[in-house]
Amino acid sequence: MTSKIGWSRSRRWLLETCARRFVLTYPGCSGISSQQPAPTPRLRMKRLIDGVRRDLFEDRSEGHAWSKRLHRVVLERRMEAAGDTLNLDAVARRRRARREVLKICLLLRHPWMQHHFPLGGRCQVPSPLHYVDLGYGPLWAAPQAVIGGRRSRVVLLRRGRHNAPVDDLEAAVSRRWTLHTSSEPVDRTVTVIRWVSASWLHHVVLVTPELEAASEALIAHDRRAIAGLQRRWQRHGLASLPLATSRVHCRSCPFAEGCPMGANDAGEIHAPRAPSTRS
C-alpha cells in the first residue's frame, strides 16, 4: 500500500543514502503531521539564506534593487537574530554573508537572468514548505523562482555539476508542481542554474511527454521503496535497516548518537543499501 506517501528531493536523497536516518526523520508516510527533529544548524542557515533571497527577488520584481551593502546587512542581522542555532561566531557569519552576497550578485549578472528577470520583471518565489496533493500523497517540489508573465518559466538553483538523467527528472517534477499551483501557462522548459567553481552555469531542460512520464515513474518507484522500508522497520526494527555507505553522509546527522555507524566503517553487516520495492 503506497497511498498518501510524501515525496521530495530531500526524502529521495535520504532514501538513497541512509535508510535508518530516513525512517527516523520521516516516521510517518506522508511527512505532514509527523514529529520532526529540530533542524540542524546547516538547515537553519539554508532556510535563512533562502528567505533573504526570496525578499530580494520580490523587491526586485517590484522595481526595488538591493545594494550589496543592504544585502549583507540583512543577512548579518538575521544571522545575529538566529543566535547560537547557526553554530557560527561573528567572524564566520560575516564571511558567510559576504560569500552569499557575491553569489547573488553574480547570479543577477548572468545573461539569462538579465534577459528574463530585469529590474521590475515579474517573479514569484514559492515556499519550499508548500506542497501539492496529486491524489497519491503530498509533493514538495517548489522551484526557487517562477519568472515571467504570460508564460511563466520555472527556475531551479542548484549546487554542483549536472547529473543527468536524474536531475532532468527532478526538473520535470518541479514543473509539474508549478502547473498545479499556477493559474497561468507554464513554459515547457525548466532553467537550471548551477553554482560550480565560483560561477553560475545554466542549462535548459525541455520537459517532453516522455520526460514527464519518466518523472512520474521515478516518484512511483520511490514511493514503493518508502512503503517497503516502512514495513521492514515496523516488522524487524531499526537493526534490520541498512546504514550509510559513507561517513560523509553522517555529517550533522541528528541521529548520530547511538547509531551503529559509529562502530562500523560501512553497513556491510546490514541489509543491502537500497530498500526493496517488493517487501
BADO-848263 format. One record per residue (C-alpha): x, y, z; residue in one letter; chain. Coordinates in pm, whole numbers, plus 50000, padded with zeros to 5 digits. Layout:
BEGIN
<<X, Y, Z>, A, A>
...
END
This chain:
BEGIN
<<50000, 50000, 50000>, M, A>
<<50157, 50328, 49890>, T, A>
<<49870, 50573, 49943>, S, A>
<<49948, 50916, 50086>, K, A>
<<50326, 50877, 50083>, I, A>
<<50501, 51212, 50053>, G, A>
<<50783, 51280, 49806>, W, A>
<<51056, 51545, 49793>, S, A>
<<51418, 51573, 49681>, R, A>
<<51538, 51560, 50042>, S, A>
<<51335, 51245, 50105>, R, A>
<<51477, 51086, 49795>, R, A>
<<51832, 51177, 49900>, W, A>
<<51786, 51022, 50244>, L, A>
<<51626, 50715, 50093>, L, A>
<<51935, 50658, 49880>, E, A>
<<52199, 50746, 50139>, T, A>
<<52078, 50614, 50477>, C, A>
<<51760, 50413, 50535>, A, A>
<<51797, 50438, 50913>, R, A>
<<51808, 50817, 50907>, R, A>
<<51515, 50821, 50665>, F, A>
<<51271, 50635, 50892>, V, A>
<<51383, 50834, 51197>, L, A>
<<51335, 51161, 51010>, T, A>
<<51004, 51062, 50849>, Y, A>
<<50839, 50806, 51082>, P, A>
<<50504, 50871, 50914>, G, A>
<<50435, 50802, 50549>, C, A>
<<50303, 51142, 50446>, S, A>
<<50552, 51351, 50642>, G, A>
<<50291, 51619, 50713>, I, A>
<<50195, 51561, 51074>, S, A>
<<50489, 51352, 51194>, S, A>
<<50704, 51486, 51475>, Q, A>
<<51018, 51617, 51309>, Q, A>
<<51359, 51654, 51476>, P, A>
<<51493, 52003, 51538>, A, A>
<<51656, 52150, 51224>, P, A>
<<52033, 52120, 51211>, T, A>
<<52243, 52441, 51202>, P, A>
<<52308, 52375, 50834>, R, A>
<<51936, 52350, 50756>, L, A>
<<51863, 52662, 50961>, R, A>
<<52126, 52853, 50762>, M, A>
<<51982, 52729, 50432>, K, A>
<<51633, 52842, 50528>, R, A>
<<51765, 53180, 50641>, L, A>
<<51954, 53236, 50314>, I, A>
<<51654, 53120, 50111>, D, A>
<<51430, 53362, 50299>, G, A>
<<51661, 53658, 50234>, V, A>
<<51688, 53565, 49867>, R, A>
<<51308, 53547, 49846>, R, A>
<<51279, 53900, 49987>, D, A>
<<51545, 54026, 49746>, L, A>
<<51372, 53870, 49444>, F, A>
<<51030, 54002, 49547>, E, A>
<<51166, 54354, 49594>, D, A>
<<51342, 54335, 49258>, R, A>
<<51015, 54227, 49098>, S, A>
<<50855, 54541, 49242>, E, A>
<<51132, 54759, 49099>, G, A>
<<51347, 54793, 49411>, H, A>
<<51709, 54683, 49368>, A, A>
<<51913, 54586, 49672>, W, A>
<<52264, 54718, 49705>, S, A>
<<52543, 54484, 49810>, K, A>
<<52562, 54659, 50143>, R, A>
<<52189, 54625, 50210>, L, A>
<<52200, 54257, 50119>, H, A>
<<52495, 54198, 50352>, R, A>
<<52337, 54390, 50639>, V, A>
<<52009, 54198, 50610>, V, A>
<<52194, 53867, 50611>, L, A>
<<52412, 53957, 50908>, E, A>
<<52121, 54087, 51114>, R, A>
<<51913, 53777, 51055>, R, A>
<<52211, 53559, 51140>, M, A>
<<52257, 53755, 51462>, E, A>
<<51886, 53714, 51540>, A, A>
<<51920, 53338, 51493>, A, A>
<<52181, 53336, 51768>, G, A>
<<52358, 53015, 51861>, D, A>
<<52126, 52799, 51650>, T, A>
<<52352, 52854, 51347>, L, A>
<<52663, 52746, 51537>, N, A>
<<52866, 53035, 51389>, L, A>
<<53068, 53307, 51555>, D, A>
<<53066, 53670, 51440>, A, A>
<<53359, 53624, 51202>, V, A>
<<53202, 53319, 51038>, A, A>
<<52869, 53500, 50999>, R, A>
<<53033, 53794, 50823>, R, A>
<<53230, 53561, 50598>, R, A>
<<52917, 53365, 50507>, R, A>
<<52721, 53683, 50439>, A, A>
<<52990, 53820, 50207>, R, A>
<<53004, 53491, 50018>, R, A>
<<52626, 53486, 49972>, E, A>
<<52619, 53848, 49853>, V, A>
<<52881, 53765, 49589>, L, A>
<<52684, 53461, 49471>, K, A>
<<52360, 53655, 49426>, I, A>
<<52542, 53946, 49261>, C, A>
<<52690, 53707, 49005>, L, A>
<<52353, 53538, 48960>, L, A>
<<52175, 53862, 48876>, L, A>
<<52453, 53948, 48630>, R, A>
<<52411, 53619, 48450>, H, A>
<<52295, 53682, 48090>, P, A>
<<51990, 53458, 48127>, W, A>
<<51878, 53636, 48444>, M, A>
<<51942, 53980, 48298>, Q, A>
<<51723, 53896, 47999>, H, A>
<<51439, 53718, 48178>, H, A>
<<51445, 53889, 48518>, F, A>
<<51533, 54258, 48475>, P, A>
<<51452, 54511, 48744>, L, A>
<<51073, 54520, 48768>, G, A>
<<51034, 54186, 48593>, G, A>
<<50766, 53954, 48720>, R, A>
<<50883, 53690, 48967>, C, A>
<<50721, 53461, 49221>, Q, A>
<<50919, 53277, 49490>, V, A>
<<50713, 52987, 49626>, P, A>
<<50776, 52849, 49972>, S, A>
<<50972, 52522, 49974>, P, A>
<<50743, 52405, 50255>, L, A>
<<50432, 52435, 50038>, H, A>
<<50314, 52107, 49890>, Y, A>
<<50054, 51995, 49641>, V, A>
<<49849, 51678, 49673>, D, A>
<<49815, 51494, 49344>, L, A>
<<49597, 51221, 49490>, G, A>
<<49865, 50975, 49597>, Y, A>
<<50022, 51198, 49862>, G, A>
<<50191, 51535, 49921>, P, A>
<<50455, 51652, 49676>, L, A>
<<50723, 51901, 49782>, W, A>
<<50896, 52027, 49468>, A, A>
<<50872, 52405, 49469>, A, A>
<<51124, 52577, 49239>, P, A>
<<51343, 52862, 49361>, Q, A>
<<51162, 53105, 49132>, A, A>
<<50888, 53128, 48870>, V, A>
<<50979, 53408, 48633>, I, A>
<<50778, 53573, 48358>, G, A>
<<50433, 53697, 48276>, G, A>
<<50212, 53539, 48014>, R, A>
<<50417, 53218, 48010>, R, A>
<<50599, 53152, 48335>, S, A>
<<50944, 52994, 48341>, R, A>
<<51048, 52759, 48618>, V, A>
<<51393, 52836, 48761>, V, A>
<<51593, 52596, 48979>, L, A>
<<51908, 52696, 49165>, L, A>
<<52141, 52406, 49237>, R, A>
<<52494, 52333, 49358>, R, A>
<<52739, 52109, 49176>, G, A>
<<52753, 51980, 48824>, R, A>
<<52463, 51842, 48627>, H, A>
<<52395, 51475, 48700>, N, A>
<<52177, 51357, 48414>, A, A>
<<51928, 51200, 48387>, P, A>
<<51808, 51218, 48749>, V, A>
<<51844, 51597, 48762>, D, A>
<<51631, 51629, 48448>, D, A>
<<51364, 51409, 48605>, L, A>
<<51361, 51627, 48917>, E, A>
<<51332, 51936, 48697>, A, A>
<<51023, 51783, 48536>, A, A>
<<50878, 51717, 48882>, V, A>
<<50925, 52084, 48976>, S, A>
<<50748, 52193, 48659>, R, A>
<<50463, 51957, 48746>, R, A>
<<50442, 52114, 49093>, W, A>
<<50427, 52460, 48932>, T, A>
<<50149, 52356, 48696>, L, A>
<<49932, 52267, 48996>, H, A>
<<49992, 52599, 49172>, T, A>
<<49992, 52846, 48883>, S, A>
<<49684, 52992, 48719>, S, A>
<<49884, 53090, 48411>, E, A>
<<50052, 52884, 48137>, P, A>
<<50393, 52741, 48226>, V, A>
<<50670, 52711, 47968>, D, A>
<<50776, 52358, 47878>, R, A>
<<51138, 52439, 47958>, T, A>
<<51293, 52443, 48304>, V, A>
<<51601, 52661, 48353>, T, A>
<<51854, 52508, 48593>, V, A>
<<52130, 52743, 48710>, I, A>
<<52413, 52574, 48898>, R, A>
<<52682, 52714, 49126>, W, A>
<<53000, 52542, 49008>, V, A>
<<53357, 52651, 49086>, S, A>
<<53259, 53003, 49196>, A, A>
<<53045, 53073, 48889>, S, A>
<<52690, 53017, 48769>, W, A>
<<52633, 52777, 48480>, L, A>
<<52292, 52726, 48328>, H, A>
<<52125, 52473, 48108>, H, A>
<<51768, 52431, 47991>, V, A>
<<51566, 52112, 48032>, V, A>
<<51290, 52059, 47776>, L, A>
<<51012, 51871, 47952>, V, A>
<<50877, 51637, 47687>, T, A>
<<50582, 51399, 47741>, P, A>
<<50838, 51118, 47770>, E, A>
<<51028, 51304, 48043>, L, A>
<<50703, 51376, 48225>, E, A>
<<50615, 51006, 48221>, A, A>
<<50963, 50914, 48341>, A, A>
<<50939, 51163, 48630>, S, A>
<<50607, 51011, 48735>, E, A>
<<50768, 50667, 48724>, A, A>
<<51052, 50798, 48944>, L, A>
<<50807, 50918, 49208>, I, A>
<<50611, 50591, 49194>, A, A>
<<50933, 50390, 49234>, H, A>
<<51043, 50596, 49535>, D, A>
<<50701, 50567, 49698>, R, A>
<<50710, 50188, 49666>, R, A>
<<51060, 50186, 49815>, A, A>
<<50944, 50404, 50105>, I, A>
<<50646, 50177, 50171>, A, A>
<<50872, 49871, 50172>, G, A>
<<51118, 50041, 50405>, L, A>
<<50843, 50138, 50647>, Q, A>
<<50711, 49779, 50657>, R, A>
<<51059, 49644, 50712>, R, A>
<<51117, 49884, 51001>, W, A>
<<50782, 49803, 51164>, Q, A>
<<50834, 49427, 51136>, R, A>
<<51202, 49390, 51215>, H, A>
<<51313, 49713, 51384>, G, A>
<<51593, 49960, 51321>, L, A>
<<51863, 49692, 51334>, A, A>
<<51733, 49547, 51008>, S, A>
<<51784, 49870, 50814>, L, A>
<<52096, 49946, 50608>, P, A>
<<52335, 50217, 50720>, L, A>
<<52502, 50486, 50514>, A, A>
<<52781, 50350, 50296>, T, A>
<<52999, 50654, 50365>, S, A>
<<53068, 50860, 50675>, R, A>
<<53028, 51170, 50458>, V, A>
<<52652, 51122, 50488>, H, A>
<<52679, 51115, 50869>, C, A>
<<52791, 51476, 50897>, R, A>
<<52546, 51681, 51102>, S, A>
<<52313, 51381, 51134>, C, A>
<<52077, 51445, 51429>, P, A>
<<52062, 51070, 51499>, F, A>
<<52436, 51001, 51512>, A, A>
<<52433, 50927, 51884>, E, A>
<<52376, 50556, 51935>, G, A>
<<52396, 50478, 51564>, C, A>
<<52588, 50156, 51475>, P, A>
<<52767, 50356, 51205>, M, A>
<<52986, 50485, 51483>, G, A>
<<53129, 50136, 51525>, A, A>
<<53127, 50029, 51160>, N, A>
<<53300, 50190, 50863>, D, A>
<<53010, 50087, 50644>, A, A>
<<52690, 49892, 50671>, G, A>
<<52820, 49559, 50540>, E, A>
<<52662, 49361, 50823>, I, A>
<<52326, 49512, 50746>, H, A>
<<52097, 49458, 50452>, A, A>
<<52186, 49598, 50108>, P, A>
<<52173, 49977, 50099>, R, A>
<<51883, 50016, 49857>, A, A>
<<51549, 49931, 50025>, P, A>
<<51345, 49669, 49845>, S, A>
<<51042, 49780, 49649>, T, A>
<<50882, 49434, 49675>, R, A>
<<50883, 49374, 50051>, S, A>
END
